[in-house]
Amino acid sequence: MNPDYRNKLNGKKVVIIDDIFTSGSTVNEISKVLRLNGVFEMVSITFLTGEYKK
């Protein structure tokens, strides 16, 4: 997280836009960082889903 934005996100609502959802790890990691920096609420928008096989 860029230190210039840490205080500006406190209590804010944020939209996370991702191009493709496969395992969900991108959105999970981004939301963890945002939550640790004070974001109050997050919504994720994804355009495509990929097939995920373990």
Backbone atoms as SQL, in Angstrom:
CREATE TABLE atoms (id INTEGER PRIMARY KEY, chain TEXT, resi INTEGER, resn TEXT, atom TEXT, x REAL, y REAL, z REAL);
INSERT INTO atoms VALUES
  (1, 'A', 1, 'MET', 'N', 0.851, -1.169, 0.000),
  (2, 'A', 1, 'MET', 'CA', 0.000, 0.000, 0.000),
  (3, 'A', 1, 'MET', 'C', 0.898, 1.233, 0.000),
  (4, 'A', 2, 'ASN', 'N', 0.623, 2.118, -0.909),
  (5, 'A', 2, 'ASN', 'CA', 1.339, 3.380, -0.980),
  (6, 'A', 2, 'ASN', 'C', 1.012, 4.200, 0.271),
  (7, 'A', 3, 'PRO', 'N', 2.020, 4.632, 1.020),
  (8, 'A', 3, 'PRO', 'CA', 1.771, 5.373, 2.265),
  (9, 'A', 3, 'PRO', 'C', 0.947, 6.640, 2.067),
  (10, 'A', 4, 'ASP', 'N', 0.970, 7.226, 0.884),
  (11, 'A', 4, 'ASP', 'CA', 0.198, 8.450, 0.626),
  (12, 'A', 4, 'ASP', 'C', -1.307, 8.217, 0.712),
  (13, 'A', 5, 'TYR', 'N', -1.753, 6.961, 0.543),
  (14, 'A', 5, 'TYR', 'CA', -3.182, 6.667, 0.515),
  (15, 'A', 5, 'TYR', 'C', -3.710, 6.020, 1.780),
  (16, 'A', 6, 'ARG', 'N', -2.851, 5.663, 2.692),
  (17, 'A', 6, 'ARG', 'CA', -3.299, 4.953, 3.900),
  (18, 'A', 6, 'ARG', 'C', -4.368, 5.714, 4.663),
  (19, 'A', 7, 'ASN', 'N', -4.154, 6.960, 4.954),
  (20, 'A', 7, 'ASN', 'CA', -5.112, 7.738, 5.734),
  (21, 'A', 7, 'ASN', 'C', -6.335, 8.138, 4.923),
  (22, 'A', 8, 'LYS', 'N', -6.239, 8.151, 3.616),
  (23, 'A', 8, 'LYS', 'CA', -7.358, 8.557, 2.767),
  (24, 'A', 8, 'LYS', 'C', -8.404, 7.463, 2.612),
  (25, 'A', 9, 'LEU', 'N', -8.061, 6.225, 2.921),
  (26, 'A', 9, 'LEU', 'CA', -8.992, 5.109, 2.746),
  (27, 'A', 9, 'LEU', 'C', -9.769, 4.763, 4.008),
  (28, 'A', 10, 'ASN', 'N', -9.413, 5.334, 5.122),
  (29, 'A', 10, 'ASN', 'CA', -10.049, 4.999, 6.388),
  (30, 'A', 10, 'ASN', 'C', -11.550, 5.298, 6.347),
  (31, 'A', 11, 'GLY', 'N', -12.355, 4.254, 6.544),
  (32, 'A', 11, 'GLY', 'CA', -13.803, 4.399, 6.585),
  (33, 'A', 11, 'GLY', 'C', -14.473, 4.482, 5.216),
  (34, 'A', 12, 'LYS', 'N', -13.733, 4.291, 4.143),
  (35, 'A', 12, 'LYS', 'CA', -14.275, 4.420, 2.784),
  (36, 'A', 12, 'LYS', 'C', -14.869, 3.108, 2.283),
  (37, 'A', 13, 'LYS', 'N', -15.666, 3.212, 1.238),
  (38, 'A', 13, 'LYS', 'CA', -16.181, 2.070, 0.496),
  (39, 'A', 13, 'LYS', 'C', -15.398, 2.006, -0.807),
  (40, 'A', 14, 'VAL', 'N', -14.972, 0.795, -1.209),
  (41, 'A', 14, 'VAL', 'CA', -14.096, 0.634, -2.363),
  (42, 'A', 14, 'VAL', 'C', -14.671, -0.432, -3.299),
  (43, 'A', 15, 'VAL', 'N', -14.535, -0.198, -4.608),
  (44, 'A', 15, 'VAL', 'CA', -14.891, -1.189, -5.613),
  (45, 'A', 15, 'VAL', 'C', -13.602, -1.787, -6.155),
  (46, 'A', 16, 'ILE', 'N', -13.506, -3.116, -6.127),
  (47, 'A', 16, 'ILE', 'CA', -12.358, -3.833, -6.683),
  (48, 'A', 16, 'ILE', 'C', -12.797, -4.395, -8.037),
  (49, 'A', 17, 'ILE', 'N', -12.072, -4.042, -9.094),
  (50, 'A', 17, 'ILE', 'CA', -12.392, -4.529, -10.436),
  (51, 'A', 17, 'ILE', 'C', -11.288, -5.483, -10.871),
  (52, 'A', 18, 'ASP', 'N', -11.698, -6.691, -11.252),
  (53, 'A', 18, 'ASP', 'CA', -10.750, -7.720, -11.685),
  (54, 'A', 18, 'ASP', 'C', -11.198, -8.241, -13.038),
  (55, 'A', 19, 'ASP', 'N', -10.249, -8.622, -13.884),
  (56, 'A', 19, 'ASP', 'CA', -10.594, -9.073, -15.226),
  (57, 'A', 19, 'ASP', 'C', -11.133, -10.495, -15.259),
  (58, 'A', 20, 'ILE', 'N', -10.543, -11.402, -14.478),
  (59, 'A', 20, 'ILE', 'CA', -10.982, -12.801, -14.498),
  (60, 'A', 20, 'ILE', 'C', -10.880, -13.410, -13.101),
  (61, 'A', 21, 'PHE', 'N', -11.879, -14.169, -12.721),
  (62, 'A', 21, 'PHE', 'CA', -11.916, -14.834, -11.427),
  (63, 'A', 21, 'PHE', 'C', -11.637, -16.314, -11.639),
  (64, 'A', 22, 'THR', 'N', -10.553, -16.796, -11.058),
  (65, 'A', 22, 'THR', 'CA', -10.272, -18.233, -11.112),
  (66, 'A', 22, 'THR', 'C', -10.304, -18.789, -9.698),
  (67, 'A', 23, 'SER', 'N', -9.260, -18.561, -8.942),
  (68, 'A', 23, 'SER', 'CA', -9.212, -19.087, -7.581),
  (69, 'A', 23, 'SER', 'C', -9.709, -18.086, -6.538),
  (70, 'A', 24, 'GLY', 'N', -9.793, -16.819, -6.910),
  (71, 'A', 24, 'GLY', 'CA', -10.217, -15.782, -5.966),
  (72, 'A', 24, 'GLY', 'C', -9.080, -15.181, -5.177),
  (73, 'A', 25, 'SER', 'N', -7.851, -15.630, -5.411),
  (74, 'A', 25, 'SER', 'CA', -6.733, -15.163, -4.593),
  (75, 'A', 25, 'SER', 'C', -6.415, -13.678, -4.806),
  (76, 'A', 26, 'THR', 'N', -6.607, -13.168, -6.011),
  (77, 'A', 26, 'THR', 'CA', -6.325, -11.741, -6.259),
  (78, 'A', 26, 'THR', 'C', -7.243, -10.866, -5.420),
  (79, 'A', 27, 'VAL', 'N', -8.538, -11.120, -5.508),
  (80, 'A', 27, 'VAL', 'CA', -9.505, -10.319, -4.757),
  (81, 'A', 27, 'VAL', 'C', -9.307, -10.510, -3.255),
  (82, 'A', 28, 'ASN', 'N', -9.006, -11.721, -2.817),
  (83, 'A', 28, 'ASN', 'CA', -8.772, -11.971, -1.392),
  (84, 'A', 28, 'ASN', 'C', -7.589, -11.168, -0.866),
  (85, 'A', 29, 'GLU', 'N', -6.485, -11.179, -1.586),
  (86, 'A', 29, 'GLU', 'CA', -5.296, -10.454, -1.132),
  (87, 'A', 29, 'GLU', 'C', -5.515, -8.942, -1.146),
  (88, 'A', 30, 'ILE', 'N', -6.142, -8.445, -2.190),
  (89, 'A', 30, 'ILE', 'CA', -6.423, -7.007, -2.252),
  (90, 'A', 30, 'ILE', 'C', -7.340, -6.593, -1.110),
  (91, 'A', 31, 'SER', 'N', -8.366, -7.389, -0.842),
  (92, 'A', 31, 'SER', 'CA', -9.295, -7.029, 0.226),
  (93, 'A', 31, 'SER', 'C', -8.633, -7.089, 1.600),
  (94, 'A', 32, 'LYS', 'N', -7.706, -8.002, 1.806),
  (95, 'A', 32, 'LYS', 'CA', -6.966, -8.045, 3.081),
  (96, 'A', 32, 'LYS', 'C', -6.172, -6.769, 3.293),
  (97, 'A', 33, 'VAL', 'N', -5.465, -6.342, 2.256),
  (98, 'A', 33, 'VAL', 'CA', -4.646, -5.120, 2.362),
  (99, 'A', 33, 'VAL', 'C', -5.543, -3.906, 2.594),
  (100, 'A', 34, 'LEU', 'N', -6.646, -3.828, 1.871),
  (101, 'A', 34, 'LEU', 'CA', -7.554, -2.697, 2.043),
  (102, 'A', 34, 'LEU', 'C', -8.156, -2.678, 3.445),
  (103, 'A', 35, 'ARG', 'N', -8.559, -3.835, 3.936),
  (104, 'A', 35, 'ARG', 'CA', -9.151, -3.908, 5.283),
  (105, 'A', 35, 'ARG', 'C', -8.129, -3.486, 6.349),
  (106, 'A', 36, 'LEU', 'N', -6.888, -3.919, 6.199),
  (107, 'A', 36, 'LEU', 'CA', -5.835, -3.538, 7.147),
  (108, 'A', 36, 'LEU', 'C', -5.527, -2.038, 7.106),
  (109, 'A', 37, 'ASN', 'N', -5.917, -1.392, 6.017),
  (110, 'A', 37, 'ASN', 'CA', -5.667, 0.037, 5.892),
  (111, 'A', 37, 'ASN', 'C', -6.933, 0.866, 6.057),
  (112, 'A', 38, 'GLY', 'N', -7.937, 0.290, 6.709),
  (113, 'A', 38, 'GLY', 'CA', -9.082, 1.060, 7.158),
  (114, 'A', 38, 'GLY', 'C', -10.291, 1.109, 6.251),
  (115, 'A', 39, 'VAL', 'N', -10.289, 0.379, 5.137),
  (116, 'A', 39, 'VAL', 'CA', -11.454, 0.401, 4.257),
  (117, 'A', 39, 'VAL', 'C', -12.629, -0.244, 4.977),
  (118, 'A', 40, 'PHE', 'N', -13.775, 0.412, 4.920),
  (119, 'A', 40, 'PHE', 'CA', -14.966, -0.020, 5.651),
  (120, 'A', 40, 'PHE', 'C', -15.728, -1.109, 4.910),
  (121, 'A', 41, 'GLU', 'N', -15.882, -0.957, 3.589),
  (122, 'A', 41, 'GLU', 'CA', -16.685, -1.893, 2.819),
  (123, 'A', 41, 'GLU', 'C', -16.081, -2.049, 1.424),
  (124, 'A', 42, 'MET', 'N', -16.154, -3.274, 0.881),
  (125, 'A', 42, 'MET', 'CA', -15.616, -3.549, -0.456),
  (126, 'A', 42, 'MET', 'C', -16.626, -4.319, -1.275),
  (127, 'A', 43, 'VAL', 'N', -16.651, -4.020, -2.567),
  (128, 'A', 43, 'VAL', 'CA', -17.462, -4.751, -3.532),
  (129, 'A', 43, 'VAL', 'C', -16.517, -5.161, -4.646),
  (130, 'A', 44, 'SER', 'N', -16.650, -6.398, -5.113),
  (131, 'A', 44, 'SER', 'CA', -15.797, -6.896, -6.186),
  (132, 'A', 44, 'SER', 'C', -16.620, -7.098, -7.454),
  (133, 'A', 45, 'ILE', 'N', -16.096, -6.590, -8.569),
  (134, 'A', 45, 'ILE', 'CA', -16.708, -6.792, -9.875),
  (135, 'A', 45, 'ILE', 'C', -15.701, -7.545, -10.733),
  (136, 'A', 46, 'THR', 'N', -16.140, -8.666, -11.306),
  (137, 'A', 46, 'THR', 'CA', -15.274, -9.477, -12.150),
  (138, 'A', 46, 'THR', 'C', -15.985, -9.694, -13.485),
  (139, 'A', 47, 'PHE', 'N', -15.221, -9.605, -14.569),
  (140, 'A', 47, 'PHE', 'CA', -15.802, -9.699, -15.895),
  (141, 'A', 47, 'PHE', 'C', -15.946, -11.127, -16.410),
  (142, 'A', 48, 'LEU', 'N', -15.010, -11.985, -16.084),
  (143, 'A', 48, 'LEU', 'CA', -15.028, -13.365, -16.573),
  (144, 'A', 48, 'LEU', 'C', -14.693, -14.329, -15.441),
  (145, 'A', 49, 'THR', 'N', -15.137, -15.567, -15.584),
  (146, 'A', 49, 'THR', 'CA', -14.719, -16.607, -14.650),
  (147, 'A', 49, 'THR', 'C', -13.944, -17.662, -15.429),
  (148, 'A', 50, 'GLY', 'N', -12.924, -18.179, -14.792),
  (149, 'A', 50, 'GLY', 'CA', -12.136, -19.235, -15.395),
  (150, 'A', 50, 'GLY', 'C', -12.382, -20.535, -14.675),
  (151, 'A', 51, 'GLU', 'N', -12.034, -21.637, -15.290),
  (152, 'A', 51, 'GLU', 'CA', -12.201, -22.926, -14.657),
  (153, 'A', 51, 'GLU', 'C', -11.021, -23.190, -13.744),
  (154, 'A', 52, 'TYR', 'N', -11.291, -23.531, -12.507),
  (155, 'A', 52, 'TYR', 'CA', -10.258, -23.779, -11.515),
  (156, 'A', 52, 'TYR', 'C', -10.297, -25.244, -11.113),
  (157, 'A', 53, 'LYS', 'N', -9.220, -25.921, -11.334),
  (158, 'A', 53, 'LYS', 'CA', -9.129, -27.338, -10.948),
  (159, 'A', 53, 'LYS', 'C', -7.982, -27.527, -9.973),
  (160, 'A', 54, 'LYS', 'N', -8.233, -28.293, -8.942),
  (161, 'A', 54, 'LYS', 'CA', -7.170, -28.601, -7.986),
  (162, 'A', 54, 'LYS', 'C', -6.548, -29.909, -8.341);
